[in-house]
Structures are given as C-alpha cells and as structure tokens.
Amino acid sequence: MTAQRTSVVTGGAGFLGSHLCERLLAEGHRVICVDNLITGSVRNVAHLRERPEFAFIEHDISKPLFLAEPVDNVLHFASPASPIDYLELPIQTLKVGSLGTHNSLGLARAKKATFLIASTSEVYGDPLVHPQPETYWGNVNPVGPRGVYDEAKRFAEAMTMAYHRAHGVDTRIVRIFNTYGPRMRPRDGRVVPAFIQQALLDEPMTVFGDGSQTRSFCFVDDLIDGIYRLLVSGVHEPTNIGNPHEMTIRQFAERIKALIGSRSEIVSRPLPEDDPKTRQPDITQARARLGWEPKVALDVGLQRTIDYFKKLLAEREAQRG
Ligand code: UDP
C-alpha cells in the first residue's frame, strides 16, 4: 500500500479550489485547504470539514506558511479571479500572484513537493492569435484595469519556471479558460452567475458591449479532471485546459434565457475596458499529453449550474420570509 499523499490547496474555499479539494479527497489524498476567505467561503467546504482527512487553515498565502507535516503536492489556487473582484482588490491580486506564488513555491521546495500553479487564459490578454495555443505569448496591457491579474499570473508562471530550472522543483502550470458550475459566487460579476440569476428573476440580462465578443465555457468537473491529470503527468510546460466550444456573449445570453424559459429582456451595457474580443483554447497539447478533453455538453453543465442558483435564491427567499 502506498502511503497517503498530502496536498495543500491554497484558495481551497473558492469556486475551483473547493472542487479540487473534493477531487483530491476522492483520490485518497489528505487535503489541507488554505484560504483567507476574502473571496472564498467556508460554505464551499462546509460538507468536507467533518472528514478527518480534511483540514482548513485560515491564512493569507501572501504571507509565508510553515507546516510541520510532510507535503506531497502544493496547488496554488488562491486569487481574486473575476474582473470585478480584481478591480476591487488590485493590490491583493498582485500580491497573491507574486508573493503568494513565491511562498507556495517555497513551501513546495522545502517539502520536495510537486507544485501546480493555477494560471489563466488572461496571460494571452486580448489575443491576436486564434484559437490560443500555449506557444502564443499574448497581447496584454500591463497598466490597464485587468493588468493586475494578467501580470500577476504571468509573473507567477515565470517564477514557477525559475523554481523548476534553478531549484529543480517538480512544477505544473495550468492555463484555465472560462469555467462555470456550482459554487460560483452569486455576485462575483462574471457572466455566468450574472445571466443565470437575471434570467431566473426575469430581470434584464446585461450584455456588455454589442455582445459579439466570444468566450468558450468549460464545466467545472471537466476542468478539475484536466487539472488532476496534469498534476499526475510529468508535463512542466504550460497547458491549456478549457472547452473549445466558442460562442458570442449574446448567443450565450439567449441560450441561458431559453434553458430557463425566462421572460428577461436582453439589454446592452457599456463594454468594460480591455475586455478581450475573442477567447478559445487550443487543447491539442492536453489531448495529446494528458489524454484529456471536455465531456460535459453546455446545456447539461448549464442546467446543473442553474439548479445550484435556483437553490441559492430559494434559500435567500426563505431567510427573508
Ligand atoms: N459580460 C456581460 N455581462 C455581464 C458580465 C459579463 O456581457 O453581466 C461579458 C464580459 O464583458 C465578457 C464576458 O461576458 O466579454 C465574460 O466575462 P466574465 O466577467 O465572465 O469573464 P472574462 O472572460 O471577461 O474574464
């Protein structure tokens, strides 16, 4: 029998972090979830807290973290991740991507653990190459409002490769494209929670700009499966994980409206500064090296997400009543 592995997940009480904690527990790991709860929520891991293999530490990973026990994997997922969050928390976003990555890498190095950084399609900025392969270097405005996130993640990738090359740390870099599913924060401003809640409440659905910008949405279970496969692979190069099924934001609004059977009107709002015009992952590398591709169809994933938000809205209603 192999000894039980221990994985540290920073941002473990967030949307992706909490799904990752669940998957690692299901794979037989002991999980240490680290979160400072500025955008994460204990509610996301409440169902795990009774389990003896799960531990929660409230800590800001932008400050060093010392752990007594052996650690096999460090997965750095802590960061504000929605455009509204990183506009409100620009310094914290820069710190967790830079200092937080440095501290997480330091922990991995000290423990001789495998390190995995949650990077992002935002490293490609407003891309001039379409779809985006990992070899594309990106088109990022360093001083625009999104720069705090994009540059922090670009720094995080550079730091990860430096620890790999200079210290021989066993590293992984996942570039995560738009992902959706249960446990997205209701008011994080991202398009999925916004449209679903607006449609459920028959409120106007706010399409930014003319809605011709595109995104490609991956269901969270598919994404977590890709990340787990990357973790257990020997791939050190950045790897895109996302769903190549691309659509315009207007089509996306119409799809959600139809699935819910909503009476919402679709309205236009100003386009945020530096909002990327297109985004679609090239997943050739993930297919070839991880044997991974997404499996959950958009309507199926959306329905599960709609059910989640329906439940949340019903709970909110019950609390009021
Ligand atoms: N968006 C929108 N209405 C909203 C929220 C977002 O039209 O209420 C658009 C946004 O301008 C962007 C896309 O939806 O083009 C995805 O936005 P999100 O904030 O989810 O993530 P991004 O991909 O921009 O990081």
Residues whose N, C-alpha, C, O or C-beta is under 5 A from the ligand:
A	BS01	UDP	P83 G189 R190 V191 V192 A194 T206 V207 F208 Q213 I249 D275 P276
